[in-house]
Amino acid sequence: MLVSLYVKNLALIDETEVYFGKGLNILTGETGAGKSIIIGSVNLALGAKAEKDMIRSGADYALVELVFQVEKEEQAEEIRKLELPVEEDGTVILQRRIMPGKSLCKVGGETVSVKQVRALAEILIDIHGQHEHQSLLKAARQLEILDEYAKEALDGPGKKLKECYEKYKEVTKQLSLEDVDEETRKREASLAAFEVQEIEDAAPEPGEDAELEKSYRKLVNGQKIQEAATLAHQLCGYENGGAGDAIGRAVKEIRSVAAYDETLQNFEAQLLEIDSLLNDYNRAAADYLSGLEFDGELFASTEKRLDLINHLKAKYGNTIEEILAYRDKMQEKLEKYQNFDAYRQELMQKEAALKKELLALCEKVSRIRIKSAKSLARSMKKALVDLNFIDVAFEISVHSEKDKIGPDGYDQAAFMISTNPGEELRPLSQVASGGELSRIMLALKTVLADKDEIETLIFDEIDTGISGKTAWKVSEKMGILGQKHQLICITHLPQIAAMADTHFQIEKSVTKERTVTRIRELRETESVEELARMLGGASITENVLNNAKEMKDLARKSKQY
């Protein structure tokens, strides 16, 4: 659930923080008080486009912070898959700082991309406004809703369908790529044969290039190596004042007095150890120098081999492993073109088999959808009647277009509705008004509540175009939905506001000659007063207050059933 929202320097908000509760959170306020800014700030934190004029005048930046409490382990695991942090207690802190020309998003203190934030938002929260209501009119969205309702039954067949479709698409792609004339095939085969032969003639071995480069460096720098090694040997030797000669004299001198002091005996032992190490070094250096001789023939063969390997790298890959992989790929291509008719026939048989399997899976998925469509339609009709669609008829048509197969099958879904007795069922887009769409969306959310894993739902002015008894029906439905989800709802209607488990008021005032929007949680008595304002306008009489109390009592009783 969404625990809190913190906003600073955004539009009319200088600084405000609000803590949301479980169940139904209602936001009310005068027209123009800034209700849209509150929901807008949530959208901004979740990756919506930020404009520089959103920053409050005189401020360098705007800041929005959301704190979520993830209670379902499945959701926490989905967030971890996005490589985003979730604290041990399930807390997820999402922050966005908006500056002129740029913005910075963080999750749990780690900087993330807007794309990651949007993916996170899909797990944590679902926001519904007028735009989302309009999406109900799209056929693709209607199919998505049906699949969401049937997701448990569709899970296995749906995954198999997607996998089969991808395989089928790949085979058809291969067939289209191989649709070339004989002359082109001969040319391709000839080139493949040449490239395979060139690599096989060179016979490169994995790791050979590294060894060649090491040998080449040694051969190229042979004279420098010999001069440095010879001088080092002389400096550490036992002649001409070398280090070995000096250590030998030091051992002799210390030994002559070691009997007089135990510490000197330790010095003697250390010098003897150094002398031994110098002896070992000098013998090894002498052996190395004796074998150090420039081999012109070896140098020429190493250089030639290295040039050949680098030539292959320039043509076929950056490493020998890549060169060999390219050879294998060209070998397969060569064999394919040498037996092209058999190869193409095999592809066509594979395509036919996959098409048959794909159609069978499409049919299975379609049967599940048709069955689920009847069940969803029954549940939707009941939910719509509860929302004051008195004589509503609702059906979901599922029809197949077998020549238009996609990863989700070949079905199209259409929500059909009749809101008046005697009228025939027609597509939703031809019948529903804005207010009706709001109620249909709410009905869907209520029906899908048990299947929806997203805990927090935001409804931005779901009351558009409704009033009276219908508004009360919507209010009751919101109360039911709030029993299984956290709801945050902006409303103008007292019937809906009365159902609040937590009620917030958004106010606009002038402080130090500047307009400021703030949000605060209302106590029970304040909530009643706000309902009275919504009922009675500027003049709040005793009767209006009593009406507000009665409305609050009715809402409380309806939630107990």
C-alpha positions in Angstrom: 0.0 0.0 0.0 1.0 3.6 -0.4 2.0 4.8 3.1 2.9 8.4 2.4 3.3 11.2 -0.1 5.8 14.0 0.4 5.8 17.0 -2.0 8.0 20.1 -2.0 8.2 23.1 -4.4 5.7 21.7 -6.9 3.3 24.2 -8.6 1.2 25.7 -5.7 2.6 23.3 -3.1 5.6 24.7 -1.0 5.8 21.6 1.2 3.3 19.0 2.4 3.2 15.5 3.5 0.3 13.1 3.8 0.0 9.6 5.3 -2.7 7.4 3.7 -4.6 4.7 5.5 -6.0 1.3 4.6 -9.3 1.1 2.8 -10.9 4.1 1.1 -9.0 7.4 1.3 -11.1 10.3 0.0 -9.7 13.6 -1.1 -12.1 16.6 -1.4 -11.8 20.3 -1.7 -13.0 23.4 -3.5 -12.7 23.6 -7.2 -9.3 24.9 -8.0 -7.8 24.0 -4.6 -5.2 21.8 -6.2 -6.7 18.3 -6.1 -5.2 17.5 -9.5 -1.8 18.6 -8.3 -1.8 15.9 -5.6 -2.6 13.1 -8.1 -0.2 14.7 -10.6 2.6 14.6 -8.1 2.0 10.8 -7.7 2.1 10.5 -11.4 5.4 12.5 -11.6 7.0 10.2 -9.0 5.9 7.2 -11.1 7.6 8.5 -14.2 5.2 10.9 -15.9 6.7 13.6 -18.1 8.0 16.5 -16.0 7.8 20.1 -17.3 10.2 22.8 -15.9 7.2 25.1 -15.2 6.0 22.6 -12.6 8.7 23.8 -10.3 7.4 26.4 -7.8 8.4 29.9 -8.7 11.6 30.9 -6.9 12.7 27.3 -6.2 15.6 25.5 -7.8 13.9 22.1 -7.8 10.7 20.2 -7.0 10.7 17.0 -5.0 8.2 14.1 -4.8 8.6 11.1 -2.5 6.4 8.0 -2.2 6.7 5.4 0.5 5.1 2.0 -0.2 4.7 -0.9 2.1 4.9 -4.2 0.2 3.1 -6.9 2.1 2.9 -9.7 -0.6 6.1 -11.6 -1.1 5.2 -12.2 -4.8 5.3 -8.4 -5.4 8.6 -8.0 -3.5 10.1 -10.7 -5.7 8.8 -9.0 -8.9 10.5 -5.8 -7.7 13.8 -7.6 -7.0 13.7 -9.0 -10.5 13.9 -5.4 -11.7 17.1 -5.2 -9.6 15.5 -2.6 -7.4 15.9 -2.6 -3.6 13.2 -3.7 -1.1 14.0 -3.2 2.6 13.6 -6.1 4.9 10.3 -4.9 6.3 8.9 -4.5 2.8 9.4 -0.7 2.5 10.0 0.8 -0.9 11.0 4.5 -1.1 10.6 6.1 -4.5 11.9 9.7 -5.0 12.0 12.1 -8.0 13.8 15.4 -8.0 12.8 17.7 -10.9 15.2 20.4 -12.0 15.2 22.7 -15.0 16.0 20.5 -18.0 16.4 17.3 -16.1 15.1 15.0 -13.4 16.6 12.4 -11.1 14.8 9.2 -10.0 15.8 7.1 -7.0 14.5 3.9 -5.4 15.8 3.1 -2.0 18.5 5.7 -2.4 19.8 4.2 -5.7 19.6 6.2 -8.9 17.4 4.5 -11.5 16.0 5.2 -14.9 12.5 6.4 -15.6 11.9 3.1 -17.4 12.6 1.2 -14.2 10.3 3.5 -12.3 7.5 2.9 -14.7 8.0 -0.9 -14.4 7.9 -0.5 -10.6 4.7 1.5 -10.8 3.0 -1.3 -12.7 3.7 -3.6 -9.7 2.7 -1.2 -6.9 -0.2 1.0 -8.1 -3.0 1.4 -10.6 -4.2 4.9 -11.5 -7.5 5.5 -13.2 -8.6 8.8 -14.7 -10.7 9.8 -17.6 -8.0 8.6 -20.0 -8.1 5.1 -18.5 -11.9 5.1 -18.7 -11.6 5.9 -22.4 -9.3 2.9 -22.9 -12.3 0.7 -22.2 -13.5 1.6 -25.7 -10.5 -0.1 -27.3 -10.9 -3.7 -28.5 -7.4 -4.6 -27.4 -8.0 -3.4 -23.9 -11.3 -5.4 -23.7 -9.4 -8.5 -24.6 -6.8 -7.7 -22.0 -9.5 -7.4 -19.3 -11.0 -10.7 -20.3 -7.6 -12.4 -20.1 -7.0 -10.8 -16.7 -10.3 -12.3 -15.5 -9.4 -15.7 -17.0 -5.7 -15.6 -16.1 -5.7 -18.7 -13.9 -7.2 -20.9 -16.6 -5.1 -19.2 -19.3 -1.8 -19.4 -17.5 -0.5 -22.7 -19.0 -2.1 -22.7 -22.5 -1.3 -19.0 -22.8 2.4 -19.5 -22.2 2.5 -22.4 -24.6 0.7 -20.3 -27.2 3.3 -17.5 -26.9 6.2 -20.0 -27.1 4.7 -21.8 -30.1 4.0 -18.5 -31.9 7.7 -17.4 -31.5 8.9 -20.7 -32.9 6.5 -20.4 -35.8 7.4 -16.8 -36.5 11.1 -17.8 -36.5 10.5 -20.6 -39.0 8.5 -18.4 -41.3 11.2 -15.8 -41.1 13.8 -18.4 -42.1 11.7 -19.5 -45.1 11.3 -15.9 -46.3 15.0 -15.3 -46.0 15.8 -18.5 -48.0 13.5 -17.5 -50.8 16.4 -16.7 -53.2 17.2 -17.7 -56.7 19.7 -20.5 -57.7 22.3 -18.1 -58.8 22.3 -16.3 -55.5 22.5 -19.6 -53.6 25.5 -20.7 -55.7 27.3 -17.4 -55.0 26.6 -17.7 -51.3 27.7 -21.4 -51.2 30.9 -20.5 -53.0 31.7 -17.7 -50.6 30.9 -20.0 -47.6 33.2 -22.7 -48.9 36.0 -20.3 -49.4 35.7 -18.9 -45.9 35.5 -22.3 -44.3 38.6 -23.5 -46.2 40.6 -20.4 -45.3 39.9 -20.9 -41.6 40.6 -24.6 -41.7 43.9 -24.1 -43.6 45.0 -21.7 -40.9 43.8 -24.2 -38.2 43.9 -21.6 -35.3 43.8 -23.0 -31.8 42.0 -21.3 -28.8 44.6 -19.3 -26.8 47.2 -19.5 -29.6 47.0 -15.8 -30.3 47.9 -14.9 -26.7 50.9 -17.2 -26.7 52.1 -15.8 -30.1 51.8 -12.2 -28.9 53.8 -13.1 -25.8 56.6 -14.8 -27.9 56.6 -12.0 -30.4 57.1 -9.3 -27.7 60.0 -11.3 -26.3 61.7 -11.7 -29.7 61.2 -8.1 -30.7 62.7 -6.9 -27.4 65.5 -9.5 -27.4 68.5 -7.1 -27.4 67.0 -4.9 -24.6 66.3 -8.0 -22.5 69.8 -9.3 -23.0 71.5 -6.0 -22.0 69.3 -5.5 -18.9 69.7 -9.2 -17.7 73.5 -9.1 -18.3 73.9 -5.9 -16.3 71.7 -7.2 -13.5 73.8 -10.4 -13.3 77.0 -8.4 -13.1 75.7 -6.1 -10.4 74.7 -9.1 -8.3 77.8 -11.2 -9.1 80.9 -12.1 -7.0 83.4 -10.3 -9.2 84.3 -6.6 -9.9 82.6 -5.3 -6.7 79.3 -7.0 -7.4 76.7 -7.4 -4.6 77.7 -11.1 -4.1 81.3 -10.0 -3.4 80.1 -7.3 -0.9 77.8 -9.7 0.9 80.6 -12.3 1.2 82.9 -9.7 2.9 80.1 -8.6 5.2 79.5 -12.3 6.3 83.3 -12.6 7.0 83.4 -9.5 9.1 80.2 -10.3 11.2 81.4 -13.8 11.7 84.6 -12.6 13.3 82.8 -10.9 16.1 79.6 -12.9 16.4 80.9 -14.9 19.4 80.7 -11.7 21.5 77.0 -10.9 20.9 74.0 -13.1 20.2 72.4 -10.3 18.1 75.4 -10.4 15.7 74.7 -14.1 15.3 71.3 -13.3 14.0 72.8 -10.8 11.6 75.2 -13.4 10.4 72.3 -15.8 9.8 70.4 -13.2 7.8 73.5 -12.3 5.7 74.0 -16.0 5.0 70.4 -16.3 3.8 70.9 -13.2 1.5 74.1 -14.8 0.2 72.3 -18.0 -0.6 69.5 -16.2 -2.4 72.1 -14.3 -4.5 73.8 -17.5 -5.3 70.5 -19.0 -6.5 69.7 -15.9 -8.5 73.2 -15.7 -10.2 73.0 -19.4 -11.2 69.5 -18.9 -12.7 70.5 -15.7 -14.4 73.6 -17.3 -15.9 71.5 -20.2 -17.3 68.9 -17.8 -18.7 71.7 -15.7 -20.4 73.3 -18.8 -21.8 70.1 -19.7 -23.6 69.3 -16.2 -24.7 70.1 -16.0 -28.4 68.2 -14.2 -31.2 66.6 -16.8 -33.6 65.9 -15.0 -36.9 64.0 -18.0 -38.3 61.8 -18.3 -35.1 61.1 -14.6 -35.3 60.0 -14.7 -38.9 57.7 -17.7 -38.4 56.2 -16.1 -35.3 55.5 -12.9 -37.1 54.0 -14.6 -40.1 51.7 -16.7 -37.9 50.6 -13.7 -35.9 49.9 -11.8 -39.1 47.7 -14.7 -40.3 45.8 -14.9 -37.1 45.2 -11.1 -37.1 44.0 -11.3 -40.7 41.4 -13.9 -39.7 40.4 -11.7 -36.7 39.8 -8.7 -39.1 37.5 -10.8 -41.2 35.7 -13.3 -38.9 35.9 -12.3 -35.3 37.8 -10.6 -32.5 38.9 -13.8 -30.9 39.9 -17.3 -32.1 36.7 -18.6 -30.4 34.6 -16.2 -32.5 36.6 -17.2 -35.7 35.8 -20.9 -35.1 32.2 -20.2 -34.3 32.0 -18.3 -37.6 33.5 -21.3 -39.4 30.9 -23.6 -37.9 28.1 -21.2 -39.0 29.5 -21.1 -42.6 29.8 -24.9 -42.6 26.1 -25.2 -41.7 25.3 -22.7 -44.4 27.3 -24.6 -46.9 25.7 -27.9 -46.1 22.3 -26.2 -46.3 22.9 -24.9 -49.8 24.5 -28.2 -50.9 21.2 -29.9 -49.8 18.9 -26.9 -50.3 15.8 -28.7 -51.5 15.9 -31.1 -48.6 16.6 -28.3 -46.2 13.7 -26.2 -47.5 11.4 -29.1 -47.5 12.3 -29.8 -43.8 11.6 -26.1 -43.0 8.2 -26.3 -44.7 7.3 -29.4 -42.8 8.4 -27.8 -39.6 6.3 -24.7 -40.4 3.2 -26.8 -41.2 3.6 -28.8 -37.9 4.0 -25.6 -35.9 1.0 -24.0 -37.7 -1.1 -27.0 -36.7 0.1 -26.9 -33.1 -0.5 -23.1 -33.0 -4.0 -23.3 -34.3 -4.8 -26.0 -31.8 -3.5 -23.8 -29.0 -5.4 -20.8 -30.3 -8.6 -22.9 -30.3 -8.0 -24.1 -26.7 -7.3 -20.5 -25.6 -10.4 -19.3 -27.4 -12.6 -21.9 -25.7 -11.3 -20.7 -22.3 -12.1 -17.1 -23.3 -15.6 -17.9 -24.4 -16.3 -19.7 -21.2 -14.8 -16.9 -19.1 -16.6 -14.3 -21.1 -20.0 -15.7 -20.1 -18.9 -15.8 -16.4 -17.5 -12.3 -16.5 -20.5 -10.9 -18.3 -22.8 -12.4 -15.6 -20.7 -10.9 -12.8 -20.5 -7.5 -14.7 -24.3 -7.4 -15.1 -24.8 -7.9 -11.4 -22.1 -5.3 -10.6 -23.7 -2.8 -13.0 -27.1 -3.3 -11.5 -25.6 -2.5 -8.1 -24.3 0.7 -9.7 -27.8 1.7 -10.7 -27.8 0.4 -14.3 -31.4 -0.9 -13.6 -32.3 -2.7 -16.9 -28.8 -3.3 -18.2 -27.8 -6.1 -20.5 -24.2 -6.9 -20.8 -22.4 -9.5 -22.9 -18.9 -10.2 -24.1 -18.5 -11.3 -27.7 -15.4 -13.4 -28.5 -14.9 -14.0 -32.2 -11.9 -15.5 -34.0 -9.9 -14.2 -37.0 -7.9 -17.2 -38.0 -5.9 -15.3 -40.6 -4.7 -12.8 -37.9 -2.8 -15.0 -35.4 -0.6 -13.2 -32.9 1.2 -14.2 -29.6 -2.1 -14.0 -27.8 -4.0 -16.1 -30.4 -6.6 -15.1 -33.0 -9.4 -13.8 -30.8 -11.0 -10.4 -30.7 -13.2 -9.4 -27.7 -16.1 -6.9 -27.7 -18.0 -5.6 -24.7 -21.6 -5.3 -25.7 -24.1 -3.3 -23.6 -27.7 -2.1 -23.6 -28.7 0.3 -20.9 -32.4 0.6 -21.8 -35.1 -2.1 -22.1 -35.9 -3.0 -25.7 -32.6 -1.7 -27.1 -30.4 -4.2 -28.8 -26.9 -4.9 -27.5 -24.3 -2.6 -29.1 -20.5 -2.1 -28.7 -19.5 -0.1 -25.6 -18.0 2.6 -27.8 -21.5 3.3 -29.4 -23.5 3.5 -26.1 -21.6 4.6 -23.0 -21.2 8.2 -21.9 -18.4 9.5 -19.7 -20.2 8.9 -16.5 -21.3 5.4 -17.6 -17.7 4.5 -18.5 -16.6 5.5 -15.0 -19.2 3.2 -13.4 -18.3 0.4 -15.8 -14.6 0.7 -14.9 -15.6 0.6 -11.2 -17.7 -2.5 -11.8 -14.8 -4.2 -13.6 -12.4 -3.3 -10.7 -14.9 -4.7 -8.2 -15.3 -8.0 -10.2 -11.6 -8.3 -10.7 -10.7 -7.4 -7.1 -10.0 -11.0 -6.0 -7.7 -11.5 -9.1 -5.9 -8.1 -8.9 -2.6 -8.3 -7.1 -2.0 -4.6 -7.2 -3.0 -3.3 -3.7 -3.3 0.4 -4.3 -5.8 1.9 -6.7 -6.2 5.6 -7.4 -9.5 6.9 -8.9 -9.3 10.5 -10.2 -12.8 11.9 -10.2 -14.7 8.6 -10.9 -17.9 10.5 -10.2 -17.9 12.3 -13.5 -21.4 12.6 -14.9 -23.3 11.0 -12.0 -25.4 12.2 -9.1 -28.2 11.3 -6.7 -29.0 7.6 -6.2 -26.4 6.5 -8.7 -23.7 8.4 -6.7 -24.8 6.5 -3.6 -24.5 3.2 -5.5 -21.0 4.1 -6.7 -20.2 5.0 -3.1 -21.3 1.6 -1.8 -19.2 -0.2 -4.5 -16.2 1.9 -3.5 -16.7 0.8 0.1 -16.8 -2.9 -1.0 -13.6 -2.5 -3.2 -11.9 -0.7 -0.3 -12.2 -3.9 1.9 -9.7 -5.7 -0.3 -7.6 -2.8 -1.7 -6.3 0.5 -0.7 -8.2 3.2 -2.6 -7.3 6.8 -3.1 -10.1 8.8 -4.7 -10.7 12.4 -5.6 -14.4 13.2 -5.6 -16.8 16.1 -5.8 -19.8 14.1 -4.5 -20.7 13.9 -0.8 -22.2 10.5 -1.2 -18.8 9.1 -2.1 -16.9 11.2 0.4 -19.2 9.9 3.2 -17.9 6.4 2.6 -14.3 7.4 3.5 -12.2 5.4 5.9 -9.8 8.3 5.9 -10.9 11.7 4.7 -8.4 14.5 3.5 -9.2 18.0 2.6 -7.2 19.9 0.0 -7.1 23.7 0.7 -5.7 26.7 -1.1 -4.7 29.8 0.9 -2.5 32.8 0.7 0.6 32.9 2.9 3.1 35.8 2.7 1.4 37.1 -0.4 1.8 33.7 -2.1 -0.9 31.1 -3.0 -0.3 27.7 -1.3 -2.0 24.4 -1.6 -2.0 22.0 1.4 -3.6 18.7 2.3 -4.6 17.6 5.8 -6.4 14.7 7.3 -9.9 15.5 8.8 -11.1 14.4 12.1 -14.7 12.9 12.3 -16.3 16.2 13.1 -14.3 18.0 10.4 -15.3 15.3 7.9 -19.0 15.9 8.6 -18.4 19.7 8.2 -16.7 19.0 4.8 -19.7 16.9 3.7 -22.0 19.7 4.7 -20.0 22.1 2.6 -20.3 19.7 -0.3 -24.1 19.4 0.3 -25.0 23.0 1.0 -22.4 25.2 -0.7 -21.6 28.5 0.9 -24.5 28.4 3.5 -24.1 25.6 6.0 -27.2 25.4 8.1 -28.1 23.0 11.0 -30.2 21.0 8.6 -27.4 20.6 6.2 -25.1 19.4 9.0 -27.7 16.9 10.1 -28.0 15.6 6.6 -24.2 15.2 6.5 -24.2 13.3 9.8 -27.0 11.1 8.5 -25.1 10.4 5.3 -22.0 9.5 7.3 -24.1 7.1 9.5 -25.7 5.5 6.4 -22.2 4.9 4.9 -20.9 3.4 8.1 -23.9 1.0 8.3 -23.6 0.0 4.6 -20.0 -1.1 5.2 -21.1 -3.4 8.0 -23.2 -5.6 5.7 
